[in-house]
Amino acid sequence: MLQDNHIFNVSSLNMVIDWYNQPFHQATSKEVMIANSITGRTPYNGIVIGLGKRIIKYLNRFEVIGTDKKSRTYFIIPFEGWYFNYKQSNDFVWKVRDELI
């Protein structure tokens, strides 16, 4: 899939590489944006949703169901994730999945 540019297009590959280059392959979107001199709204949410949908279509093996049974949580396909210091900052950490590393 990594070699198929219909699945991992340039934006998707760059996103994964941006996270891969972080310590322990994990960071918040804000940290990655700062590291790459990106300002404004995060571009990563849209990129990861598109990537997740393309992976699901390609594999045709599973469906991602969110916690409320209506929304989908696509980032969990290429990343693991958790809230860092949730009560104080609400920052969400994405970590590249070991299978992708």
C-alpha positions, 0 to 999 in steps of 0.5 A: 500500500505504501507504494500505491500512490492512489492510497498513500498519496504525497500528502499522506506519505508526508504526514506519516513521515512528519510523525515518523521523524518525531521522538518515538514517532509520536506528537500532537498535531500542534507539535508537528505543525511547529516542527514543519513551520505550518500555521493556521488550522491543522491540515492533518485531520483531513489527510488522515481521514482520506488515507483511512478511507482509501485503506478501508476501500483497498483492504475491503475487510473492516469498517471503522465505527466510532464510539458514538456508532455514527462517526468514524475514527479514521486516524486509528488505522495508521496511528495510535492515539491518546490524550496527553494531560487531558485535564489541563491541555486536551492535547491529543497525541498521534503515534505511528503504528508499529506495523507502519514504522 
